């Protein structure tokens, strides 16, 4: 392969890896209260029951 093809591949991979690292660094946890966590868990249980019933 010519040298410029290697250069393009390295730049593309560097761009992808850089974007993934930036995304990882900018991700943060959502501060949820215990009440919100409880409602989320209840909804998950309800959805699991609906999914199981539909099968």
N, CA, C and O atoms as a Maestro MAE file, in Angstrom:
{
 s_m_m2io_version
 :::
 2.0.0
}

f_m_ct {
 s_m_title
 :::
 protein
 m_atom[220] {
  # First column is atom index #
  i_m_mmod_type
  r_m_x_coord
  r_m_y_coord
  r_m_z_coord
  i_m_residue_number
  s_m_chain_name
  s_m_pdb_residue_name
  s_m_pdb_atom_name
  i_m_atomic_number
  :::
  1 25 0.842 -1.182 0.000 1 A "UNK " " N  " 7
  2 3 0.000 0.000 0.000 1 A "UNK " " CA " 6
  3 2 0.889 1.248 0.000 1 A "UNK " " C  " 6
  4 15 1.942 1.256 0.638 1 A "UNK " " O  " 8
  5 25 0.486 2.268 -0.689 2 A "UNK " " N  " 7
  6 3 1.290 3.494 -0.688 2 A "UNK " " CA " 6
  7 2 1.228 4.188 0.676 2 A "UNK " " C  " 6
  8 15 0.334 3.934 1.483 2 A "UNK " " O  " 8
  9 25 2.188 5.056 0.903 3 A "UNK " " N  " 7
  10 3 2.319 5.708 2.207 3 A "UNK " " CA " 6
  11 2 1.108 6.562 2.545 3 A "UNK " " C  " 6
  12 15 0.740 6.657 3.716 3 A "UNK " " O  " 8
  13 25 0.477 7.186 1.559 4 A "UNK " " N  " 7
  14 3 -0.654 8.063 1.852 4 A "UNK " " CA " 6
  15 2 -1.892 7.266 2.266 4 A "UNK " " C  " 6
  16 15 -2.742 7.792 2.986 4 A "UNK " " O  " 8
  17 25 -2.011 6.033 1.836 5 A "UNK " " N  " 7
  18 3 -3.124 5.190 2.285 5 A "UNK " " CA " 6
  19 2 -2.954 4.859 3.764 5 A "UNK " " C  " 6
  20 15 -3.922 4.868 4.524 5 A "UNK " " O  " 8
  21 25 -1.716 4.566 4.168 6 A "UNK " " N  " 7
  22 3 -1.441 4.327 5.591 6 A "UNK " " CA " 6
  23 2 -1.737 5.582 6.411 6 A "UNK " " C  " 6
  24 15 -2.285 5.499 7.511 6 A "UNK " " O  " 8
  25 25 -1.379 6.719 5.880 7 A "UNK " " N  " 7
  26 3 -1.621 7.975 6.586 7 A "UNK " " CA " 6
  27 2 -3.115 8.213 6.783 7 A "UNK " " C  " 6
  28 15 -3.544 8.613 7.865 7 A "UNK " " O  " 8
  29 25 -3.896 7.974 5.755 8 A "UNK " " N  " 7
  30 3 -5.353 8.146 5.857 8 A "UNK " " CA " 6
  31 2 -5.930 7.174 6.874 8 A "UNK " " C  " 6
  32 15 -6.798 7.547 7.662 8 A "UNK " " O  " 8
  33 25 -5.455 5.926 6.866 9 A "UNK " " N  " 7
  34 3 -5.954 4.942 7.833 9 A "UNK " " CA " 6
  35 2 -5.599 5.336 9.261 9 A "UNK " " C  " 6
  36 15 -6.428 5.207 10.163 9 A "UNK " " O  " 8
  37 25 -4.396 5.805 9.472 10 A "UNK " " N  " 7
  38 3 -3.979 6.222 10.814 10 A "UNK " " CA " 6
  39 2 -4.797 7.423 11.271 10 A "UNK " " C  " 6
  40 15 -5.210 7.479 12.430 10 A "UNK " " O  " 8
  41 25 -5.036 8.369 10.397 11 A "UNK " " N  " 7
  42 3 -5.839 9.542 10.756 11 A "UNK " " CA " 6
  43 2 -7.278 9.137 11.081 11 A "UNK " " C  " 6
  44 15 -7.868 9.666 12.023 11 A "UNK " " O  " 8
  45 25 -7.843 8.215 10.318 12 A "UNK " " N  " 7
  46 3 -9.213 7.764 10.566 12 A "UNK " " CA " 6
  47 2 -9.304 7.052 11.910 12 A "UNK " " C  " 6
  48 15 -10.214 7.323 12.694 12 A "UNK " " O  " 8
  49 25 -8.380 6.154 12.182 13 A "UNK " " N  " 7
  50 3 -8.386 5.445 13.462 13 A "UNK " " CA " 6
  51 2 -8.167 6.410 14.628 13 A "UNK " " C  " 6
  52 15 -8.809 6.282 15.670 13 A "UNK " " O  " 8
  53 25 -7.272 7.361 14.455 14 A "UNK " " N  " 7
  54 3 -7.034 8.353 15.497 14 A "UNK " " CA " 6
  55 2 -8.268 9.193 15.757 14 A "UNK " " C  " 6
  56 15 -8.569 9.526 16.903 14 A "UNK " " O  " 8
  57 25 -8.972 9.529 14.714 15 A "UNK " " N  " 7
  58 3 -10.203 10.309 14.865 15 A "UNK " " CA " 6
  59 2 -11.260 9.518 15.611 15 A "UNK " " C  " 6
  60 15 -11.935 10.053 16.490 15 A "UNK " " O  " 8
  61 25 -11.407 8.246 15.266 16 A "UNK " " N  " 7
  62 3 -12.398 7.391 15.936 16 A "UNK " " CA " 6
  63 2 -12.043 7.223 17.409 16 A "UNK " " C  " 6
  64 15 -12.897 7.395 18.279 16 A "UNK " " O  " 8
  65 25 -10.796 6.889 17.688 17 A "UNK " " N  " 7
  66 3 -10.377 6.697 19.076 17 A "UNK " " CA " 6
  67 2 -10.493 7.990 19.878 17 A "UNK " " C  " 6
  68 15 -10.911 7.967 21.035 17 A "UNK " " O  " 8
  69 25 -10.129 9.100 19.278 18 A "UNK " " N  " 7
  70 3 -10.245 10.386 19.967 18 A "UNK " " CA " 6
  71 2 -11.687 10.721 20.301 18 A "UNK " " C  " 6
  72 15 -11.978 11.223 21.387 18 A "UNK " " O  " 8
  73 25 -12.584 10.446 19.376 19 A "UNK " " N  " 7
  74 3 -14.005 10.705 19.616 19 A "UNK " " CA " 6
  75 2 -14.544 9.821 20.730 19 A "UNK " " C  " 6
  76 15 -15.311 10.285 21.574 19 A "UNK " " O  " 8
  77 25 -14.153 8.559 20.740 20 A "UNK " " N  " 7
  78 3 -14.598 7.650 21.799 20 A "UNK " " CA " 6
  79 2 -14.063 8.076 23.165 20 A "UNK " " C  " 6
  80 15 -14.786 8.014 24.159 20 A "UNK " " O  " 8
  81 25 -12.816 8.502 23.219 21 A "UNK " " N  " 7
  82 3 -12.250 8.947 24.492 21 A "UNK " " CA " 6
  83 2 -12.929 10.225 24.975 21 A "UNK " " C  " 6
  84 15 -13.170 10.383 26.172 21 A "UNK " " O  " 8
  85 25 -13.238 11.129 24.062 22 A "UNK " " N  " 7
  86 3 -13.946 12.351 24.430 22 A "UNK " " CA " 6
  87 2 -15.340 12.038 24.949 22 A "UNK " " C  " 6
  88 15 -15.790 12.644 25.921 22 A "UNK " " O  " 8
  89 25 -16.024 11.103 24.316 23 A "UNK " " N  " 7
  90 3 -17.346 10.695 24.754 23 A "UNK " " CA " 6
  91 2 -17.288 10.071 26.144 23 A "UNK " " C  " 6
  92 15 -18.137 10.356 26.988 23 A "UNK " " O  " 8
  93 25 -16.293 9.223 26.386 24 A "UNK " " N  " 7
  94 3 -16.128 8.592 27.695 24 A "UNK " " CA " 6
  95 2 -15.854 9.638 28.775 24 A "UNK " " C  " 6
  96 15 -16.399 9.550 29.875 24 A "UNK " " O  " 8
  97 25 -15.017 10.620 28.470 25 A "UNK " " N  " 7
  98 3 -14.675 11.640 29.459 25 A "UNK " " CA " 6
  99 2 -15.841 12.570 29.763 25 A "UNK " " C  " 6
  100 15 -15.950 13.085 30.876 25 A "UNK " " O  " 8
  101 25 -16.712 12.787 28.782 26 A "UNK " " N  " 7
  102 3 -17.819 13.720 28.994 26 A "UNK " " CA " 6
  103 2 -19.032 13.048 29.624 26 A "UNK " " C  " 6
  104 15 -19.966 13.726 30.051 26 A "UNK " " O  " 8
  105 25 -19.022 11.716 29.685 27 A "UNK " " N  " 7
  106 3 -20.155 11.012 30.291 27 A "UNK " " CA " 6
  107 2 -20.100 11.182 31.804 27 A "UNK " " C  " 6
  108 15 -19.028 11.147 32.409 27 A "UNK " " O  " 8
  109 25 -21.258 11.365 32.396 28 A "UNK " " N  " 7
  110 3 -21.309 11.495 33.852 28 A "UNK " " CA " 6
  111 2 -22.587 10.855 34.364 28 A "UNK " " C  " 6
  112 15 -23.576 10.726 33.642 28 A "UNK " " O  " 8
  113 25 -22.540 10.464 35.613 29 A "UNK " " N  " 7
  114 3 -23.705 9.825 36.205 29 A "UNK " " CA " 6
  115 2 -24.780 10.858 36.478 29 A "UNK " " C  " 6
  116 15 -24.487 12.021 36.757 29 A "UNK " " O  " 8
  117 25 -26.018 10.425 36.396 30 A "UNK " " N  " 7
  118 3 -27.128 11.301 36.722 30 A "UNK " " CA " 6
  119 2 -27.396 11.229 38.220 30 A "UNK " " C  " 6
  120 15 -27.556 10.138 38.767 30 A "UNK " " O  " 8
  121 25 -27.446 12.363 38.879 31 A "UNK " " N  " 7
  122 3 -27.741 12.338 40.312 31 A "UNK " " CA " 6
  123 2 -29.242 12.116 40.529 31 A "UNK " " C  " 6
  124 15 -30.036 13.046 40.394 31 A "UNK " " O  " 8
  125 25 -29.622 10.887 40.863 32 A "UNK " " N  " 7
  126 3 -31.021 10.551 41.061 32 A "UNK " " CA " 6
  127 2 -31.284 10.350 42.548 32 A "UNK " " C  " 6
  128 15 -30.447 9.827 43.283 32 A "UNK " " O  " 8
  129 25 -32.456 10.774 42.964 33 A "UNK " " N  " 7
  130 3 -32.842 10.564 44.353 33 A "UNK " " CA " 6
  131 2 -33.297 9.120 44.540 33 A "UNK " " C  " 6
  132 15 -33.522 8.399 43.568 33 A "UNK " " O  " 8
  133 25 -33.428 8.708 45.792 34 A "UNK " " N  " 7
  134 3 -33.880 7.347 46.074 34 A "UNK " " CA " 6
  135 2 -35.296 7.115 45.541 34 A "UNK " " C  " 6
  136 15 -35.624 6.019 45.087 34 A "UNK " " O  " 8
  137 25 -36.130 8.157 45.601 35 A "UNK " " N  " 7
  138 3 -37.505 8.050 45.084 35 A "UNK " " CA " 6
  139 2 -37.492 7.754 43.583 35 A "UNK " " C  " 6
  140 15 -38.229 6.890 43.108 35 A "UNK " " O  " 8
  141 25 -36.649 8.477 42.843 36 A "UNK " " N  " 7
  142 3 -36.566 8.273 41.399 36 A "UNK " " CA " 6
  143 2 -36.034 6.878 41.077 36 A "UNK " " C  " 6
  144 15 -36.537 6.212 40.172 36 A "UNK " " O  " 8
  145 25 -35.015 6.437 41.819 37 A "UNK " " N  " 7
  146 3 -34.476 5.101 41.597 37 A "UNK " " CA " 6
  147 2 -35.533 4.036 41.874 37 A "UNK " " C  " 6
  148 15 -35.611 3.035 41.161 37 A "UNK " " O  " 8
  149 25 -36.343 4.249 42.906 38 A "UNK " " N  " 7
  150 3 -37.393 3.295 43.247 38 A "UNK " " CA " 6
  151 2 -38.413 3.201 42.117 38 A "UNK " " C  " 6
  152 15 -38.829 2.103 41.749 38 A "UNK " " O  " 8
  153 25 -38.823 4.361 41.555 39 A "UNK " " N  " 7
  154 3 -39.788 4.355 40.448 39 A "UNK " " CA " 6
  155 2 -39.211 3.675 39.212 39 A "UNK " " C  " 6
  156 15 -39.922 2.962 38.504 39 A "UNK " " O  " 8
  157 25 -37.929 3.895 38.953 40 A "UNK " " N  " 7
  158 3 -37.292 3.266 37.799 40 A "UNK " " CA " 6
  159 2 -37.292 1.754 37.966 40 A "UNK " " C  " 6
  160 15 -37.614 1.020 37.032 40 A "UNK " " O  " 8
  161 25 -36.932 1.293 39.147 41 A "UNK " " N  " 7
  162 3 -36.925 -0.155 39.398 41 A "UNK " " CA " 6
  163 2 -38.318 -0.744 39.254 41 A "UNK " " C  " 6
  164 15 -38.474 -1.830 38.695 41 A "UNK " " O  " 8
  165 25 -39.335 -0.041 39.751 42 A "UNK " " N  " 7
  166 3 -40.714 -0.524 39.637 42 A "UNK " " CA " 6
  167 2 -41.133 -0.622 38.165 42 A "UNK " " C  " 6
  168 15 -41.762 -1.599 37.760 42 A "UNK " " O  " 8
  169 25 -40.787 0.381 37.379 43 A "UNK " " N  " 7
  170 3 -41.117 0.353 35.957 43 A "UNK " " CA " 6
  171 2 -40.411 -0.794 35.246 43 A "UNK " " C  " 6
  172 15 -40.987 -1.439 34.369 43 A "UNK " " O  " 8
  173 25 -39.165 -1.045 35.626 44 A "UNK " " N  " 7
  174 3 -38.431 -2.158 35.021 44 A "UNK " " CA " 6
  175 2 -39.110 -3.486 35.320 44 A "UNK " " C  " 6
  176 15 -39.217 -4.346 34.446 44 A "UNK " " O  " 8
  177 25 -39.569 -3.654 36.561 45 A "UNK " " N  " 7
  178 3 -40.258 -4.890 36.929 45 A "UNK " " CA " 6
  179 2 -41.552 -5.022 36.124 45 A "UNK " " C  " 6
  180 15 -41.870 -6.107 35.636 45 A "UNK " " O  " 8
  181 25 -42.302 -3.919 35.982 46 A "UNK " " N  " 7
  182 3 -43.551 -3.953 35.210 46 A "UNK " " CA " 6
  183 2 -43.283 -4.309 33.744 46 A "UNK " " C  " 6
  184 15 -44.001 -5.119 33.158 46 A "UNK " " O  " 8
  185 25 -42.264 -3.711 33.165 47 A "UNK " " N  " 7
  186 3 -41.947 -3.989 31.762 47 A "UNK " " CA " 6
  187 2 -41.487 -5.429 31.585 47 A "UNK " " C  " 6
  188 15 -41.842 -6.077 30.600 47 A "UNK " " O  " 8
  189 25 -40.701 -5.934 32.529 48 A "UNK " " N  " 7
  190 3 -40.278 -7.341 32.453 48 A "UNK " " CA " 6
  191 2 -41.491 -8.264 32.506 48 A "UNK " " C  " 6
  192 15 -41.549 -9.262 31.788 48 A "UNK " " O  " 8
  193 25 -42.456 -7.930 33.354 49 A "UNK " " N  " 7
  194 3 -43.672 -8.762 33.460 49 A "UNK " " CA " 6
  195 2 -44.458 -8.707 32.152 49 A "UNK " " C  " 6
  196 15 -44.963 -9.731 31.692 49 A "UNK " " O  " 8
  197 25 -44.566 -7.517 31.547 50 A "UNK " " N  " 7
  198 3 -45.288 -7.390 30.277 50 A "UNK " " CA " 6
  199 2 -44.589 -8.181 29.171 50 A "UNK " " C  " 6
  200 15 -45.234 -8.849 28.364 50 A "UNK " " O  " 8
  201 25 -43.234 -8.091 29.151 51 A "UNK " " N  " 7
  202 3 -42.487 -8.824 28.135 51 A "UNK " " CA " 6
  203 2 -42.670 -10.327 28.304 51 A "UNK " " C  " 6
  204 15 -42.840 -11.055 27.325 51 A "UNK " " O  " 8
  205 25 -42.634 -10.780 29.535 52 A "UNK " " N  " 7
  206 3 -42.798 -12.207 29.799 52 A "UNK " " CA " 6
  207 2 -44.209 -12.670 29.416 52 A "UNK " " C  " 6
  208 15 -44.382 -13.777 28.907 52 A "UNK " " O  " 8
  209 25 -45.214 -11.822 29.660 53 A "UNK " " N  " 7
  210 3 -46.585 -12.182 29.320 53 A "UNK " " CA " 6
  211 2 -46.810 -12.209 27.808 53 A "UNK " " C  " 6
  212 15 -47.613 -13.000 27.314 53 A "UNK " " O  " 8
  213 25 -46.111 -11.357 27.084 54 A "UNK " " N  " 7
  214 3 -46.307 -11.295 25.636 54 A "UNK " " CA " 6
  215 2 -45.611 -12.441 24.903 54 A "UNK " " C  " 6
  216 15 -45.894 -12.678 23.728 54 A "UNK " " O  " 8
  217 25 -44.732 -13.134 25.556 55 A "UNK " " N  " 7
  218 3 -44.019 -14.258 24.901 55 A "UNK " " CA " 6
  219 2 -44.810 -15.487 24.937 55 A "UNK " " C  " 6
  220 15 -44.368 -16.521 24.437 55 A "UNK " " O  " 8
  :::
 }
 m_bond[219] {
  # First column is bond index #
  i_m_from
  i_m_to
  i_m_order
  :::
  1 1 2 1
  2 2 3 1
  3 3 4 2
  4 3 5 1
  5 5 6 1
  6 6 7 1
  7 7 8 2
  8 7 9 1
  9 9 10 1
  10 10 11 1
  11 11 12 2
  12 11 13 1
  13 13 14 1
  14 14 15 1
  15 15 16 2
  16 15 17 1
  17 17 18 1
  18 18 19 1
  19 19 20 2
  20 19 21 1
  21 21 22 1
  22 22 23 1
  23 23 24 2
  24 23 25 1
  25 25 26 1
  26 26 27 1
  27 27 28 2
  28 27 29 1
  29 29 30 1
  30 30 31 1
  31 31 32 2
  32 31 33 1
  33 33 34 1
  34 34 35 1
  35 35 36 2
  36 35 37 1
  37 37 38 1
  38 38 39 1
  39 39 40 2
  40 39 41 1
  41 41 42 1
  42 42 43 1
  43 43 44 2
  44 43 45 1
  45 45 46 1
  46 46 47 1
  47 47 48 2
  48 47 49 1
  49 49 50 1
  50 50 51 1
  51 51 52 2
  52 51 53 1
  53 53 54 1
  54 54 55 1
  55 55 56 2
  56 55 57 1
  57 57 58 1
  58 58 59 1
  59 59 60 2
  60 59 61 1
  61 61 62 1
  62 62 63 1
  63 63 64 2
  64 63 65 1
  65 65 66 1
  66 66 67 1
  67 67 68 2
  68 67 69 1
  69 69 70 1
  70 70 71 1
  71 71 72 2
  72 71 73 1
  73 73 74 1
  74 74 75 1
  75 75 76 2
  76 75 77 1
  77 77 78 1
  78 78 79 1
  79 79 80 2
  80 79 81 1
  81 81 82 1
  82 82 83 1
  83 83 84 2
  84 83 85 1
  85 85 86 1
  86 86 87 1
  87 87 88 2
  88 87 89 1
  89 89 90 1
  90 90 91 1
  91 91 92 2
  92 91 93 1
  93 93 94 1
  94 94 95 1
  95 95 96 2
  96 95 97 1
  97 97 98 1
  98 98 99 1
  99 99 100 2
  100 99 101 1
  101 101 102 1
  102 102 103 1
  103 103 104 2
  104 103 105 1
  105 105 106 1
  106 106 107 1
  107 107 108 2
  108 107 109 1
  109 109 110 1
  110 110 111 1
  111 111 112 2
  112 111 113 1
  113 113 114 1
  114 114 115 1
  115 115 116 2
  116 115 117 1
  117 117 118 1
  118 118 119 1
  119 119 120 2
  120 119 121 1
  121 121 122 1
  122 122 123 1
  123 123 124 2
  124 123 125 1
  125 125 126 1
  126 126 127 1
  127 127 128 2
  128 127 129 1
  129 129 130 1
  130 130 131 1
  131 131 132 2
  132 131 133 1
  133 133 134 1
  134 134 135 1
  135 135 136 2
  136 135 137 1
  137 137 138 1
  138 138 139 1
  139 139 140 2
  140 139 141 1
  141 141 142 1
  142 142 143 1
  143 143 144 2
  144 143 145 1
  145 145 146 1
  146 146 147 1
  147 147 148 2
  148 147 149 1
  149 149 150 1
  150 150 151 1
  151 151 152 2
  152 151 153 1
  153 153 154 1
  154 154 155 1
  155 155 156 2
  156 155 157 1
  157 157 158 1
  158 158 159 1
  159 159 160 2
  160 159 161 1
  161 161 162 1
  162 162 163 1
  163 163 164 2
  164 163 165 1
  165 165 166 1
  166 166 167 1
  167 167 168 2
  168 167 169 1
  169 169 170 1
  170 170 171 1
  171 171 172 2
  172 171 173 1
  173 173 174 1
  174 174 175 1
  175 175 176 2
  176 175 177 1
  177 177 178 1
  178 178 179 1
  179 179 180 2
  180 179 181 1
  181 181 182 1
  182 182 183 1
  183 183 184 2
  184 183 185 1
  185 185 186 1
  186 186 187 1
  187 187 188 2
  188 187 189 1
  189 189 190 1
  190 190 191 1
  191 191 192 2
  192 191 193 1
  193 193 194 1
  194 194 195 1
  195 195 196 2
  196 195 197 1
  197 197 198 1
  198 198 199 1
  199 199 200 2
  200 199 201 1
  201 201 202 1
  202 202 203 1
  203 203 204 2
  204 203 205 1
  205 205 206 1
  206 206 207 1
  207 207 208 2
  208 207 209 1
  209 209 210 1
  210 210 211 1
  211 211 212 2
  212 211 213 1
  213 213 214 1
  214 214 215 1
  215 215 216 2
  216 215 217 1
  217 217 218 1
  218 218 219 1
  219 219 220 2
  :::
 }
}
